[in-house]
Amino acid sequence: MRIRNFEQLLSNAATPVFSGLRKLVLNSFDYALGAISPQVLLKSRLHLVGNCLSIDQKNFDLDQFRNVYVIGGGKATGEMAVAVEEILGDRLTRGCVNIPHETGCSTNKIALNRAGHPVPDAAGVGGVRQMLELAELAGRDDLVICLISGGGSSLMPLPRGNVSLADKKELTALLLKSGASISEINTVRKHVSDFKGGWLARRAYPATVLNLILSDVIGDPLDFIASGPTVPDSTTFAAAVEVLQRYQLWEEAPGTATQLLTAGCQGIIEETPKAHDRVFEQVFNFVVGNNRTALKAVCESLAANNIKTVLLSEAIQGDAVELGRHLAGRALEISRAGVAVAIISGGEATVKVRGGGRGGRNQELALAAVAQLAGIDNVVLAALATDGIDGPTDACGAIVDGHTLLAAQKLGLEPERFLQNNDSYAFFSALGDLVLTGYTGSNVNDIYILLVAPAI
């Protein structure tokens, strides 16, 4: 069981019905975390037989390569690196991968460089420079395996032009608080970077590049996952400017960044590499896991317990408060209809930070549902991050049911006040309804599980 406070979450249930529903929801989430283990996913897809490294229908004859280097970064790439080392064995030359400071795995030939997330740090820059050294060593007869997962944008910083690391930190912090989507944030990141947005592919050319990708972006657009360091960039400097203007950040953003983007729009500095660039001719991309992988596992777990499941969507996005209220409203409709069913969905909500509290998108979504679920005696809702970390907290999300509001009121907690202050962590911490896993070693967006029992 990966949920550290599993027993506490069950004991918080006010009735046997709520306890049973919570157990089903939490067990299904734990099952999904096992299914999206990077080691499990890679070992099921990537195989070495003799001198042939294969994934799906693509084969790489390792006898044709002098060296095999491994580079990359993201929340899941530590576990990915462990798997690749085990698969390649002595065929691996060396490598360097940037992972979060909190990651606990270890490797032998691949250096695991621990760096900052979600705000980039100097350790991340140092790791990127090591990766670039390997990429530039690689020639036409070398294979570069690039491990990519969500979180890579922050973990692999290399500011472009006059933009300093401090400037990039400031810009990242502004974007994270603005309510912008991950795709919008990464549009900006790519254009103030000398590494992301395809630049790494240019440095690795003419080597063969094999990208192994664990997606945390809705729809799996390759150039937005970790800001696409080895794939063509579909965005432009003009699009990055538009994002900052849309969220009223242009005047607040560091001057070095806005000057760089302006110069890019004017054609003074080069655009990110596009699809027609020859540097991508020997780049091969494989998504080894995504949000649908996790959602299908949740459905499998619940179905094994004779629960009717509906996989609603893997593309849920938008304001966390609005989504929480929407899911609560749907729960109310289903409960009134007397239907027993699990509604499973996934994606990534956004939070517009207005208050001074602490929380994350999943905790805020769950908090927004509390009032509407009040008094419904057969519904549980959980909003959970597959990486184990929801916002700048140690929780992956929260779980609520029809008794949550009453329990909060007994403690003098008013959900709306906590919502206004973006203080969902304090609310659920007081109730003991935060879900705690620690870093899971994976990252494929968020999971929303709405479970309605037979009408009571």
ZIFENWO-V140775 format. One line per field, one symbol per residue. ss: DSSP state (2 for helix, 1 for strand, 0 for the rest). phi: phi as a letter, one per 30 degrees, with the letter a starting at -180 (. if undefined). Layout:
ss: ???
phi: ???
//
This chain:
ss: 000002222220000222222222222222222220022222222111100111100111122200011111100022222222222222200111111100000000011111100000022222222222222220000011111110022220001000002222222222222200022222222220100000222222000111111100022200002220000000002222222222000000002222222222200000000000022200111111102222222222222000001111111111122222222222222222200011111111110000000000222222222222200000111111100000000000111110022222220000222222000222222220011000000000011111110000
phi: .dddceddddddddbedddddddddddddddddddceeddddddccbcbicccbbhcccbddddcdbbcbbkakdcdddddeddedddhddddaaabcbdeddcdbbcdcdccdbdadcdbdddddddddddddddddcdcccccccbbejddddbdaeciddcddddedddddddddjdddddddededccbcbdijddddddecddccccbcdbceihdddcdhihdbbdcccbeddddddddechcedddeedddddddddddidcdddeceddddcdccbcbdcaaddeddddeddddddcicdbbddacbdakdddddddddddddddddddiccacccbakadbbcdcccdbladddddddddedddeidcbbbbbbbcddibcidbccclabbbdceddddddciccedddddchcddddddddicdccbiedibabicbcccccdeec
//
